Amino acid sequence: MVMFETVASANAQDISLFKTRLEDNPQDIEALIELGRFYHDEGVEGNDKSVELSIEYLSKALAHDPGNSLARVLRGSGYTLRARDHWSPPKKLDFLKLGGREMDKAVQTDPLNPDVRLVRAANYLQLPRIFGRFETGKADLLQLLSDPQLHSYRKELQGAVYYFAGVLAEKEGNKEESLRLFRKAMQTAPDTRASDLARKKLR
């Protein structure tokens, strides 16, 4: 199960600063979310310990700000990563369902937030269709593609939208459209994770 790596990851220097900020203020929501995001992205790469750290930081953020949709959708994605890593099939399913509930709640809370929708779309598009989440992920992505404000998203987010639109087209058997969208992702956001993934697809 390959999950979405968020596009606004902090670097090592940022992480040190965020940890220092937490020492001064353990309720610093921004620091908690950025640390949660950083470890989430390490978890995407297969680091199960980072998955647990991510969930820990995001849970603390939600304890102080239960309505924070970004923290919730990332924690939901973290639970799906935990499902990926767990050895027990029943537990895998439990964590997958929990992650889905978290991501759905985040979108319900903040339906116009493109970051939130994209994290859910990226997760759902890559789950086996037997779980019944593909159409929801597809709807999320089509909504992002049709958003009149798409051109004003930060470049990293635009590139990720085009990349996952390419993934969707590929899954639906539209090879020419998928290649066009992968090229669009590379052109829109060079030197980003989305661009790297699109380049691999084009190879």
C-alpha positions in Angstrom: 0.0 0.0 0.0 1.7 3.2 -1.2 0.4 6.4 0.5 0.8 10.0 -0.3 3.9 11.8 0.8 2.8 15.4 1.7 4.5 18.1 -0.3 5.3 20.7 2.3 7.7 18.7 4.4 10.0 20.5 6.7 13.7 19.9 6.5 16.0 18.8 9.3 16.8 22.4 10.4 13.1 23.2 10.6 12.5 20.1 12.6 15.1 21.2 15.2 13.4 24.6 15.4 9.9 23.1 15.8 11.2 20.8 18.6 12.7 23.8 20.4 9.4 25.6 20.0 7.6 22.7 21.7 10.0 22.8 24.6 9.0 26.5 25.1 5.3 25.8 24.4 4.0 22.2 24.4 0.7 23.4 23.0 2.2 25.0 19.8 -0.2 23.6 17.3 1.8 24.6 14.2 4.9 22.9 15.6 3.0 19.7 16.5 1.5 19.5 13.0 4.7 20.2 11.2 6.5 17.5 13.2 3.6 15.1 12.6 3.8 15.9 8.9 7.5 15.3 8.8 7.3 12.0 10.5 4.3 11.0 8.4 6.4 11.5 5.2 9.2 9.4 6.7 6.6 6.8 7.5 5.5 6.8 3.8 9.0 5.7 3.0 8.6 2.6 5.2 9.8 3.8 8.6 7.3 2.3 11.0 8.8 4.1 14.0 8.2 7.5 12.2 4.6 6.5 11.7 4.1 6.1 15.4 5.9 9.5 16.1 3.6 11.1 13.5 0.5 9.8 15.1 1.8 10.9 18.6 2.4 14.5 17.5 -0.8 14.8 15.5 -2.8 13.3 18.4 -1.4 16.0 20.7 -2.3 18.7 18.2 -5.9 17.4 18.0 -6.1 17.2 21.8 -5.6 21.0 21.8 -7.4 21.7 18.6 -10.0 19.0 17.8 -11.3 20.8 14.7 -7.9 21.0 13.0 -8.7 19.2 9.7 -5.0 19.0 8.5 -3.9 17.3 11.7 -6.9 14.9 11.5 -6.4 13.9 7.8 -2.7 13.3 8.4 -3.4 11.2 11.4 -5.9 9.2 9.4 -3.3 8.6 6.7 -0.9 7.6 9.6 -3.4 5.0 10.7 -3.5 3.6 7.1 0.3 3.4 7.3 0.0 1.6 10.6 -2.3 -0.8 8.8 0.3 -1.4 6.2 3.0 -2.2 8.8 0.9 -4.4 11.2 1.5 -8.1 11.1 -2.1 -9.1 12.1 -4.7 -9.1 9.3 -7.6 -8.2 11.6 -5.6 -5.3 13.1 -4.7 -4.2 9.6 -8.4 -3.9 8.8 -9.2 -2.1 12.1 -6.5 0.5 11.5 -7.5 0.9 7.8 -11.1 1.6 8.9 -10.0 4.0 11.6 -7.9 5.9 9.1 -10.8 6.1 6.7 -13.1 7.5 9.4 -10.5 10.1 10.4 -9.9 11.2 6.8 -13.7 11.3 6.1 -14.2 13.4 9.2 -11.5 15.8 8.2 -13.0 16.4 4.7 -16.5 16.8 6.3 -15.1 19.4 8.7 -13.1 21.3 6.0 -14.5 20.4 2.5 -12.8 23.3 0.7 -9.3 22.6 2.0 -7.3 21.2 -1.0 -4.5 19.7 1.2 -7.1 17.7 3.1 -8.9 16.5 0.0 -5.7 15.5 -1.7 -4.4 13.4 1.2 -7.7 11.5 1.3 -7.8 11.1 -2.5 -4.2 9.8 -2.6 -5.0 7.2 0.0 -8.3 6.1 -1.4 -7.1 5.9 -5.0 -4.4 3.5 -4.1 -6.4 1.1 -1.9 -7.7 -2.1 -3.5 -11.2 -1.4 -4.9 -12.6 -4.1 -2.7 -12.6 -1.6 0.2 -15.1 0.6 -1.7 -13.2 3.9 -1.3 -12.0 4.3 -4.9 -15.0 6.4 -6.1 -14.6 8.7 -3.1 -11.0 9.3 -3.9 -11.8 9.9 -7.5 -14.5 12.4 -6.6 -12.0 14.3 -4.4 -9.5 14.5 -7.2 -12.0 15.6 -9.8 -13.2 18.3 -7.5 -9.6 19.5 -7.1 -9.0 19.4 -10.9 -12.2 21.5 -11.5 -11.4 24.0 -8.8 -11.2 27.5 -10.4 -8.5 28.3 -7.8 -6.3 25.4 -8.9 -3.9 27.7 -10.7 -3.4 29.7 -7.4 -2.5 26.6 -5.3 1.2 26.5 -4.3 3.2 24.8 -7.0 3.9 21.7 -5.0 0.2 21.1 -4.4 -0.6 21.7 -8.0 2.0 19.2 -9.1 0.6 16.6 -6.6 -2.9 17.1 -8.0 -1.7 16.5 -11.6 0.3 13.5 -10.5 -2.6 11.8 -8.8 -4.9 12.7 -11.7 -2.4 10.8 -13.8 -2.6 7.9 -11.4 -6.4 8.0 -11.7 -6.2 8.1 -15.5 -3.8 5.2 -15.5 -6.0 3.1 -13.3 -9.0 3.8 -15.6 -7.0 2.6 -18.7 -6.5 6.1 -20.3 -2.8 5.9 -21.0 -2.5 9.0 -23.2 -4.2 11.1 -20.6 -2.1 9.7 -17.8 1.1 10.5 -19.6 -0.1 14.0 -20.3 -0.9 14.6 -16.6 2.4 13.1 -15.5 4.2 15.6 -17.8 2.0 18.4 -16.4 3.0 17.5 -12.9 6.7 17.7 -13.9 6.3 21.0 -15.7 4.2 22.6 -12.9 6.3 21.6 -10.0 9.9 20.5 -10.9 12.2 19.4 -8.1 9.3 18.1 -6.0 8.2 14.7 -4.8 5.3 14.8 -7.2 7.7 15.5 -10.1 10.0 12.7 -9.1 7.1 10.2 -9.0 5.8 11.4 -12.3 9.2 11.0 -13.9 9.3 7.4 -12.7 5.9 6.8 -14.3 7.1 8.2 -17.6 10.1 5.9 -17.6 
